[in-house]
Amino acid sequence: MSKLIYSEKVFGVVICAKVSYNQSMVICIILAVLGAAFLVTALISTFTLRTTRLEIPLKNLPDEFDGFKLVHISDLHNASFGRSNGRLASRIKECAPDCVLVTGDFAGGVSFEHPEKGSFRKFCLALKPLPVYVSLGNHEMRLVYRHMDLFEKQLADVEQNGCVLLHNAAARIERNGAHINLFGLSVEGARHRGLHQFRIPEGVFDGPLKPEENAANILMAHIPQFLPEYADAGFDLVLSGHIHGGIVRIPGLGGVFSPTRRLFPEYCYGLYERGETKMFVTAGLGRALIPLRFLCRPEVAEIVLKKARE
């Protein structure tokens, strides 16, 4: 009697041990598969380009610019897509744009801010003969506070690479006697940790960046958080970046992270409207603080301007 009870207990322990071991193996396999799937998805999300195509109607767009196509990119951060950024340049050229707009953060940290030390110079050369307009982001503007000599050298480098630099400046694009206005805003800010707030230069929208009445005015502004100010100034279209699409995107919730170290940033990615002003925020191209993206692939935005029909 006692042996039978002992045997059942021993048998029971063995069975429990087998079940526990098998469960552990299943859990380990599931975790390994999930980890591998996450890594593959992150690598695809970080290093494979996508092209986003959209049409944006503008009320003041001249008939001559109906169908005008531009490519908008941002936040390259000295990343490379192919040798000499040839893959990125080819993707842009496939869009057959009338011009290319770069809204800042083409460089990275202080140690490699110069375009010729990173990928931006080669990228500009690969884009020729397309006209390229460049505005500055926080990674360029931060040099003002620490390395003014490098900042001035960088501005010269951009123009020497064949780009049109819009540093709180404007340009006019003409076609068949009509024109649209393109503006580049440089927003000051020593850091982007929330301790030093970004600041729009006082009076800039009453001076160099004052929109023309009854004309199509497009603003290249790296920082999207000032949409209310851009709308009050009277711009028809604003093109921004900076947020990297949230870096990690969760279906149904949107982008998670922001360079300002805030979760679920308000103007994260996509098309926004405030009054008569439209703002498109691109997911950008490169990486900054976080080395990988997730469900947020590097983006080339192909934008076709259309005449708004009343």
N, C-alpha and C positions, 0 to 999 in steps of 0.2 A: 504493500500500500504506500509506504513511504517512498519507495523507489519510483513508483509511477508518478506521484506528485512531483518529485525532484526532477524526473525526466521531462515532464510537461513544462516545468518552470525553465529548465535549461533550453528546451525547444522554443519556448516563448521568447526568451532573451535573444536567441539566435535569429529568429524571425524578425524581431524588432530591429536588431542590428543591421540585417540585410535591407529592410525597408528604409532605415535611416541613411545607409550608404547609397542606396539607389536614388533617394530623394536629393542627396547632396550632389550626386553626379548630374542629375537632371538640372538642378539649379545652376551648377557650374557651366553646363553646356549652354543653357539659356542666356546666362550672363555673358559668356564668350561670344555668342551669336549677336546679342544686342550690342556689345562693345565693338565688334567688328563692323556691324551695320552702321553704328554711329560714326566710327572712324572713316569708313568709306563715304558716307554721306557728307561728313565734314570736309573731306579732301575734295570731293566733287564740288561742294558749295564754295570752296575757297579758290580753286584753281581753274575752273571751267567757266568760260564766258557765256553770257546770254545777251540777246538783243531784245529790248523792249520797244515796241512800236506803238505810238499813240498820236492821235490828231488833237490839236488844241485850237479851238476857234477863238479869235480875238476880234473884238468889236471894231477897233480902229485900224485893223490891218488893211493896207491898200490892196486893191484888186491885183496889182502887179506882183504881190507877194503871196497870193493865194496858192498854196502848194509848196511854199518855200520850206526846204528841209534842212534841219540842223541836227547834229549829233551832240548830245550833252554827256560829258563824263566828269567825274570828280574823284578826289581822294585816291589817287594812284599810289601815293606814299612810296614812291620808288620801287614798286613791284614790277615784275617783268612777266609778260605773257608771250612766250616765245623768244627766240634770240633777237636781241635788239628791239624787243617789243613788236616783232613783226606780226605775230598772231593778232595782237590788239589792233595794230594799224590796218591789217587786212580786213578785220571785222568791221572797222569804221568805214573803210573804202567801199566795202560791199553795200553799204547803205547809200552810197552816192550822194553825200550831203552837199549842200551849198556852203556850209561852214561848220567848224567844230568849235564847241564852247567848253572850256575847262574851268570848272568853278572851284579852284583852289586845292590845297594839300597835295600838290603833285610831288613834293619832297617829303622827307621824313624827319628824323631826329637831327640835332645840331651837327652831329658828326658826318652827315651826308646830305646837307641841305642843297649843295650845288647841283644843278641839273646834270652837269657833265660828269659828276661822280656817281650818279644814279642812272635811272632808266629814262628820265624825262627827255633828255637831250636826244637820245637815239629815237625815242618815240616821235618827237617833233620832226626829225629828219626823215623818218619813214613815212610821215603824213604828207610830205610835199607832193604836189603843189596846192593842197587844200588850204584855205585860209583858216588859221587857228587863233582864237581869242582866248586870253587867259586872265582870270581874276585870282586874287590871293585868298588863301585860307588861314586858319589859325596857326598852322605849322610854319607858314612863311612869316606871318605877322609877329610871332613870338620872338623872332630875331631882333625886332626893333628894341626890345628891352635888354638884350644881352650882347648882341653881336651886330651892331649897325653896319659895320664894314661888310659882313657877310650878306646882310639884307640888301645893301646897295649893289653888291656884286651879283646877287641872284637876280635882281630886276634886270640888270644889264644882260645876264646870261639868257634870260627868257626872250628878250628882244633879238639877241644875236642868233638865237635858234630859229628865227623866222616867224615868231608869234607876235601878235598884237597884244601888248600888255595893257590891261585896264585896271589901274591902281587908283581907285576913286576918280575914274575918268570915264569918258564916253566916246563912242565911235558911231558913225553913220554908215549904214549899209544901203547902197543904192541899186535900183533895178528899174530900167526903162523910165527914168525920170521920177520915180517914186522912191521913198526911203523908209526905213525903220531905224529906231535908235537902240543902241546896245550900251548898257552901263555896267561897270564893274565896281562893286562895293568892297572895301577892305575894312573889316571890323576889328577894332582893337581888343586886346585881351592877353595879359601876360601868361596866364595858365588856363587850363580848362578843367579845374578840379572843383568848381563851384565856389572857391574862395575868392577868386578874382572874376568878377562878372564881365562878360563881353559888353562893349559899349559902341554904339553907332556914333561916328564922329559928329559933333554938334553942328547943325546947320548944313550937313552935307546934301540933304535933299532940297535945299534952297540954293545950292551953289552948283558944283560940278555935276551932280547927279539929279538935277531938277528935270522931271519928265516934261516933254513937249506936249502942249495941249493939242488935242485932235490928231494925235499921231500914235503909232504903235511903239510902246516903250517896253523894252525887255531888260530886266535887271539880273545880272549874275551876282548872287549873294551867297557866299558859302554857308552862313549860319541861317537856318530856317526859322528859328524861334521868334524872329522879329516880323512875322507876317502881318500883324496889325499895323506896324509902322510902315511896311512896304505898301500896304493897301491904302493907308492914309495919304501917302506921298503920291499915289495915283498911277502906279505901274500896272501895265496890262498883264505881264507875265513875269514871274520870278523863277529862276532856276537855282536850286540849292543842293547841298550834299551834307557833309559833316557827320551825320548820324550813322552812316554805313548801313542803313536799312534796319538798324537794331542789332546787327551782327548775328544774333540768334533769333530766328523767327518761329513763332509757335502758331500753327493754323488756328484761326479764330481769335487769337489774341494779338498778333502782330509782333513787332520788334521788341526785344527785351532790354537791350543795353544801349547806353549812350556814352559818347566820349566825355560828357559832363558828369558821368558816374551817377546817372539817374535811371531808374528802371521805367520801362514802358514810356519812352519820350513821346510828347504830344505830336510833333511834326516829324514823323519817323521815315515814312516812305510813301510815295505815290502823289496823286494830284489833290490839291486842296484849293478851296475857293473862299474868298472873303470879299464881299461886295462884288465889284467888277474885276478884282484881281485874282488871277490864278497862279498857283505856285506848284511846281513839280520838284519833289525831293527824290534824287536818285539814290540807289543803294550803294553807289560808288564802286571802286575797283579793288583797292588794296586793303592792307591791314595796319593797325596801329598798336594799341595796347594788347588786344587779344589776337593771338596768331592764327586762329581759325575762324571760319564762318560756319553757320549751320542753317540750311534751308534759306540761304540768302546769297545767291551766286553773284559774282562780280557782273556789273551791268554796263552795257552800252545802250544809251537811250536815244532812239531815233524818233524825233519829234517833227511832225508835219504841221505847219501853221496854216490855218484855214480862215477864210473870211467868215465872220459870224453873220448868219442870216437872221434878220428880224422877222 
